[in-house]
Amino acid sequence: MRMIDLISPIGKGQRGMIVAQPKVGKTTLIKLICGLLTPTSGEIYINGEKVTINSPRDAVRAGRILLRSPTIP
């Protein structure tokens, strides 16, 4: 996945939505943030601070959660 910058001003307890064309890496992005995949290159910054998320446990410690919801028609 190639991404220059993703800015998302979502506060604690708020929800966000990722909307993009098919096959551009939305699921991969969520899996990286939640620690289900380990990045092979690049860096992840949260609130301007570089973070390393190598497992779901790391994601939980960083305050990240993955919620599954039904597809919106």
RAURBEL-V506652 format. One record per residue. N is the residue number from 1. PHI is phi in whole degrees, 0 to 359 (none if undefined). NEAR is the number of other ideal C-beta (glycine too) atoms within 8 Angstrom. Layout:
((N/PHI/NEAR) (N/PHI/NEAR))
This chain:
((1/none/6) (2/242/3) (3/218/8) (4/276/3) (5/202/4) (6/231/5) (7/249/4) (8/220/5) (9/280/4) (10/253/6) (11/274/5) (12/301/4) (13/85/3) (14/265/6) (15/244/4) (16/227/6) (17/224/4) (18/254/7) (19/238/3) (20/197/6) (21/297/4) (22/298/3) (23/66/4) (24/252/6) (25/108/9) (26/299/8) (27/294/6) (28/298/9) (29/300/12) (30/298/10) (31/296/9) (32/294/13) (33/294/10) (34/270/12) (35/82/13) (36/277/7) (37/231/7) (38/257/4) (39/298/8) (40/266/3) (41/201/3) (42/82/5) (43/223/5) (44/244/11) (45/241/8) (46/235/7) (47/56/4) (48/77/4) (49/249/6) (50/292/6) (51/236/8) (52/242/6) (53/240/13) (54/253/6) (55/205/7) (56/302/8) (57/298/7) (58/298/11) (59/295/14) (60/295/9) (61/298/6) (62/276/9) (63/88/6) (64/263/10) (65/222/7) (66/252/8) (67/250/4) (68/262/3) (69/228/3) (70/295/3) (71/293/3) (72/279/3) (73/292/2))
